Amino acid sequence: MNDLSISRINDYAPYNVEHVMRRKKLYTFLFGTWRSALYDVRSLLPVSMPTADRDPIDIVIPVIEKDMDILPLCLEGLRRNCNNTVDGIYLVAPPSPVIMDFARANGLTFTDENTVLGYGVRDIGYTDRNGNDRSGWIFQQLLKLSGNVGTRRHYVTIDADHILMRPHTFLAEGGRPVFYMSKEYYFPYYLTQQALTGRFPMQQLSYIAHKMIFDKQQLAVLHAQLEQGATAGTTWDRVIVDTLRRTPLGSFSEFELYGHCYPADRKLRVPWRQKELRKSSKHSVSYDELARLFPKALSVTFPDYRKED
């Protein structure tokens, strides 16, 4: 994985928190503004989806019970708009009867999340600098990065509240991954990535798009690279959690890490053109209604932080 340069992870100097906060403010203003403007320009251009590769892919969806109201729309979006041939769809979740019954009823494969990495969310034990337990958030990112679900070399992970509204190619001809790019700029993600890789990531747009194509062979290289600078016997996932505990802003994005570290000459990039919607338990919406309301969006998302009630 030639974009990744690993430093000795355990040997970097302690952070000057005041300096980090000044740097955060400057970088967010300069690069966040630049990225937003670039994204707006690129989004005006027509999107031409590359031809899908003939090799099938798997779909991996981490879920919990609160996701079950939107999950059918996510699956409908995949059914209608995934250009690649899908071999299997895997719901990775805690052993919930509700989720297991849903998987059986819809021809999906249920995977107990506790079997993927050999431990569960309670074993993460990560609390951020504000005292909030973020173990679940980190755990689901590690699940996506594991490469331990499904039988195919390539798999797409997609958030359960994210709905494809127009055709998407994830693996293009020749096995080239298609990365969907947003304008998000969140400095703490990059600070953690610098601690992990020895390099502050600088690319035009963000890889945070609620979905990503992963290559298990490239993930194996990334895992090995992360473990190189760590104490003997420390696994890649523990390296990430330990680094989070040491960085002053303690935040992480699996999509940014993998996207930035994937070889630049092999990947394709497409602006994501998504619409963020407010979720409400007072009413439901059909897939066809969403398509009518948002004819230009490639995708729509119902993020939990925008829940009305």
C-alpha positions as CSV (number, residue, x, y, z in Angstrom):
1,M,0.0,0.0,0.0
2,N,2.3,2.7,-1.3
3,D,0.5,5.7,0.1
4,L,1.1,4.7,3.7
5,S,4.2,5.7,5.6
6,I,4.4,4.3,9.1
7,S,6.4,5.9,11.8
8,R,7.2,4.4,15.2
9,I,3.7,4.8,16.7
10,N,4.7,4.5,20.3
11,D,7.6,7.0,20.1
12,Y,6.0,10.2,18.9
13,A,6.4,13.3,21.2
14,P,3.6,14.4,23.6
15,Y,1.2,16.9,22.0
16,N,1.1,20.5,23.0
17,V,-2.7,20.8,23.3
18,E,-2.8,24.6,22.9
19,H,-0.8,24.3,19.7
20,V,-3.1,21.5,18.4
21,M,-6.2,23.7,19.0
22,R,-4.6,26.6,17.1
23,R,-3.7,24.3,14.3
24,K,-7.2,22.8,14.2
25,K,-8.8,26.3,13.9
26,L,-6.3,27.3,11.1
27,Y,-6.6,24.0,9.1
28,T,-10.4,23.9,9.4
29,F,-10.7,27.4,8.0
30,L,-8.1,27.1,5.2
31,F,-8.6,23.6,4.0
32,G,-12.3,23.2,5.0
33,T,-13.2,26.4,3.0
34,W,-11.1,25.3,0.0
35,R,-12.6,21.7,0.1
36,S,-16.1,23.1,0.2
37,A,-15.6,25.3,-2.7
38,L,-13.9,22.6,-4.8
39,Y,-16.7,20.2,-4.0
40,D,-19.4,22.7,-5.1
41,V,-17.6,23.2,-8.4
42,R,-17.1,19.5,-9.1
43,S,-20.8,18.8,-8.2
44,L,-21.9,21.0,-11.1
45,L,-20.3,18.6,-13.5
46,P,-22.3,15.6,-14.8
47,V,-21.5,12.3,-13.1
48,S,-20.5,9.5,-15.4
49,M,-20.6,6.1,-13.6
50,P,-17.8,3.8,-14.6
51,T,-18.7,0.3,-16.0
52,A,-18.9,-2.3,-13.3
53,D,-16.4,-5.0,-13.0
54,R,-17.7,-8.6,-13.6
55,D,-16.4,-9.9,-10.3
56,P,-19.2,-10.0,-7.7
57,I,-19.0,-8.1,-4.4
58,D,-20.5,-8.6,-0.9
59,I,-22.5,-5.9,1.0
60,V,-21.8,-5.6,4.7
61,I,-24.2,-3.5,6.9
62,P,-23.5,-2.9,10.6
63,V,-26.8,-2.4,12.3
64,I,-28.5,-2.1,15.7
65,E,-32.2,-2.3,16.5
66,K,-32.7,1.5,16.2
67,D,-31.7,1.2,12.5
68,M,-34.5,-1.2,11.6
69,D,-37.0,1.5,10.5
70,I,-34.7,2.9,7.8
71,L,-32.9,-0.4,6.9
72,P,-35.6,-1.5,4.4
73,L,-35.0,1.7,2.4
74,C,-31.3,1.1,2.4
75,L,-31.8,-2.4,1.0
76,E,-34.2,-1.1,-1.6
77,G,-31.6,1.4,-2.7
78,L,-29.0,-1.3,-3.1
79,R,-31.4,-3.5,-5.0
80,R,-32.3,-0.8,-7.5
81,N,-29.0,1.0,-7.8
82,C,-26.0,-1.1,-7.3
83,N,-24.4,-1.7,-10.7
84,N,-22.2,-4.5,-9.4
85,T,-23.4,-8.0,-9.0
86,V,-24.0,-8.7,-5.3
87,D,-23.1,-12.1,-4.0
88,G,-24.3,-11.8,-0.4
89,I,-25.7,-9.1,2.0
90,Y,-24.5,-9.4,5.6
91,L,-26.1,-7.8,8.6
92,V,-23.4,-7.4,11.3
93,A,-25.2,-6.9,14.6
94,P,-25.5,-7.9,18.2
95,P,-27.5,-11.2,18.7
96,S,-30.9,-9.5,18.5
97,P,-33.9,-11.7,17.7
98,V,-35.5,-8.7,15.9
99,I,-32.5,-8.4,13.5
100,M,-32.0,-12.1,13.1
101,D,-35.7,-12.6,12.2
102,F,-35.4,-9.7,9.7
103,A,-32.4,-11.2,8.1
104,R,-34.1,-14.6,7.7
105,A,-37.3,-13.0,6.3
106,N,-35.3,-11.0,3.7
107,G,-32.8,-13.6,2.5
108,L,-29.8,-11.9,4.3
109,T,-27.0,-13.4,6.3
110,F,-26.8,-12.5,9.9
111,T,-23.3,-12.2,11.5
112,D,-22.9,-11.8,15.2
113,E,-20.7,-8.8,15.7
114,N,-19.0,-10.4,18.6
115,T,-17.5,-13.1,16.3
116,V,-15.9,-10.7,13.8
117,L,-13.0,-9.4,15.9
118,G,-13.2,-12.0,18.7
119,Y,-14.6,-9.5,21.2
120,G,-17.5,-7.1,21.7
121,V,-18.2,-3.4,22.0
122,R,-17.8,-3.6,25.8
123,D,-14.1,-4.6,25.4
124,I,-13.3,-1.4,23.6
125,G,-13.6,0.8,26.7
126,Y,-13.0,4.1,24.9
127,T,-14.3,7.4,26.4
128,D,-13.6,10.7,24.7
129,R,-12.2,13.8,26.3
130,N,-15.7,15.0,27.2
131,G,-16.4,11.9,29.1
132,N,-18.7,10.3,26.5
133,D,-18.5,6.5,25.9
134,R,-17.7,6.2,22.2
135,S,-17.0,2.5,22.3
136,G,-19.9,1.6,20.0
137,W,-18.9,4.2,17.4
138,I,-15.3,2.9,17.3
139,F,-16.3,-0.7,17.4
140,Q,-18.4,-0.5,14.2
141,Q,-15.6,1.2,12.4
142,L,-13.2,-1.6,13.3
143,L,-15.8,-4.1,12.1
144,K,-15.8,-2.4,8.7
145,L,-12.0,-2.4,8.6
146,S,-11.7,-6.1,9.7
147,G,-12.1,-7.8,6.3
148,N,-13.6,-10.8,8.3
149,V,-17.1,-10.8,6.9
150,G,-18.3,-12.3,3.6
151,T,-16.6,-14.6,1.1
152,R,-15.7,-12.1,-1.7
153,R,-12.4,-10.2,-2.0
154,H,-14.3,-6.9,-2.3
155,Y,-17.1,-5.8,-0.1
156,V,-19.1,-2.6,0.3
157,T,-20.0,-1.3,3.7
158,I,-22.9,1.1,3.9
159,D,-24.5,2.8,6.8
160,A,-28.0,1.5,7.5
161,D,-29.5,5.0,7.2
162,H,-28.0,5.7,3.8
163,I,-30.1,5.2,0.7
164,L,-28.9,5.0,-2.9
165,M,-31.2,7.0,-5.2
166,R,-29.3,6.7,-8.5
167,P,-27.1,4.0,-10.0
168,H,-23.7,3.5,-8.2
169,T,-20.7,1.5,-9.3
170,F,-18.4,0.4,-6.5
171,L,-15.9,-1.8,-8.3
172,A,-15.1,-0.6,-11.8
173,E,-13.6,-2.6,-14.7
174,G,-10.1,-3.9,-14.0
175,G,-10.9,-4.1,-10.2
176,R,-10.6,-0.4,-9.6
177,P,-12.5,0.8,-6.6
178,V,-14.8,3.8,-6.9
179,F,-14.6,6.2,-3.9
180,Y,-17.5,8.6,-3.3
181,M,-16.2,11.9,-2.0
182,S,-17.7,14.6,0.2
183,K,-16.6,18.1,1.3
184,E,-16.4,17.3,5.0
185,Y,-13.3,18.5,6.8
186,Y,-12.8,17.3,10.4
187,F,-9.4,18.0,11.7
188,P,-9.4,15.5,14.6
189,Y,-9.7,12.6,12.2
190,Y,-6.5,13.7,10.4
191,L,-4.6,14.3,13.6
192,T,-5.3,10.6,14.6
193,Q,-4.4,9.5,11.2
194,Q,-1.1,11.4,11.4
195,A,-0.4,9.6,14.7
196,L,-1.1,6.2,13.1
197,T,0.7,6.7,9.8
198,G,3.3,9.4,10.3
199,R,1.7,11.5,7.6
200,F,-0.9,14.2,7.8
201,P,-3.4,13.4,5.0
202,M,-3.9,16.1,2.4
203,Q,-6.3,15.3,-0.4
204,Q,-8.8,17.4,-2.3
205,L,-12.0,15.9,-0.9
206,S,-13.1,13.7,2.0
207,Y,-13.7,9.9,1.8
208,I,-16.6,10.2,4.3
209,A,-19.6,9.3,2.3
210,H,-21.6,6.7,4.4
211,K,-20.3,3.9,2.1
212,M,-17.0,2.5,0.9
213,I,-15.6,-0.4,-1.2
214,F,-13.0,-2.4,0.6
215,D,-10.4,-4.8,-0.8
216,K,-9.4,-7.6,1.7
217,Q,-5.9,-7.8,0.2
218,Q,-5.3,-4.1,0.6
219,L,-6.7,-4.3,4.2
220,A,-4.3,-7.1,5.0
221,V,-1.4,-4.8,3.9
222,L,-2.9,-1.9,6.0
223,H,-3.2,-4.1,9.1
224,A,0.4,-5.2,8.8
225,Q,1.6,-1.6,8.3
226,L,-0.2,-0.4,11.4
227,E,1.3,-3.2,13.5
228,Q,4.8,-2.5,12.3
229,G,5.5,0.3,14.8
230,A,3.6,-1.2,17.7
231,T,4.7,-3.2,20.7
232,A,5.1,-6.9,19.7
233,G,1.8,-8.7,19.7
234,T,-0.3,-5.6,19.4
235,T,-2.9,-6.1,16.7
236,W,-3.9,-3.4,14.2
237,D,-7.3,-2.7,15.9
238,R,-5.7,-2.3,19.3
239,V,-3.1,0.1,17.7
240,I,-6.0,2.3,16.6
241,V,-7.8,2.3,20.0
242,D,-4.5,3.0,21.9
243,T,-3.7,5.9,19.5
244,L,-7.1,7.4,20.1
245,R,-6.5,7.4,23.8
246,R,-3.2,9.3,23.3
247,T,-4.3,12.0,20.8
248,P,-5.8,15.1,22.4
249,L,-8.9,15.3,20.2
250,G,-9.4,11.5,20.1
251,S,-11.4,11.0,17.0
252,F,-11.2,8.5,14.1
253,S,-12.6,7.8,10.6
254,E,-12.1,4.4,9.1
255,F,-13.1,5.8,5.7
256,E,-10.5,8.5,5.8
257,L,-7.8,6.1,6.9
258,Y,-8.5,3.5,4.2
259,G,-9.3,6.0,1.4
260,H,-6.1,8.1,1.9
261,C,-4.0,4.9,2.2
262,Y,-5.3,3.2,-0.9
263,P,-2.8,3.5,-3.9
264,A,-3.6,6.7,-5.6
265,D,-3.0,5.4,-9.2
266,R,-5.7,2.7,-8.9
267,K,-8.7,4.5,-7.4
268,L,-11.6,6.4,-9.1
269,R,-13.3,9.4,-7.3
270,V,-16.9,10.6,-7.7
271,P,-18.6,13.5,-5.8
272,W,-21.3,11.9,-3.7
273,R,-24.2,14.4,-4.2
274,Q,-26.2,13.3,-1.2
275,K,-29.1,14.9,0.6
276,E,-29.3,14.9,4.4
277,L,-32.8,14.4,5.7
278,R,-34.5,14.7,9.1
279,K,-35.8,11.4,10.6
280,S,-39.1,11.4,12.4
281,S,-41.1,8.6,14.0
282,K,-44.3,10.5,13.2
283,H,-44.4,9.5,9.6
284,S,-42.7,7.1,7.2
285,V,-41.7,7.6,3.6
286,S,-41.6,5.2,0.7
287,Y,-38.6,4.8,-1.6
288,D,-40.6,6.0,-4.6
289,E,-41.6,9.2,-2.7
290,L,-37.9,9.9,-1.9
291,A,-37.0,9.5,-5.6
292,R,-39.8,11.9,-6.5
293,L,-38.8,14.5,-3.9
294,F,-35.0,14.4,-4.6
295,P,-34.6,13.7,-8.3
296,K,-31.0,15.1,-8.5
297,A,-29.5,13.3,-5.4
298,L,-27.3,10.3,-5.8
299,S,-28.2,9.3,-2.3
300,V,-30.1,10.5,0.8
301,T,-29.2,9.9,4.5
302,F,-31.2,10.0,7.7
303,P,-28.5,10.7,10.3
304,D,-29.4,10.0,13.9
305,Y,-28.2,13.4,15.1
306,R,-31.0,15.0,13.0
307,K,-33.7,13.0,14.5
308,E,-36.8,15.2,15.2
309,D,-38.2,13.4,18.2
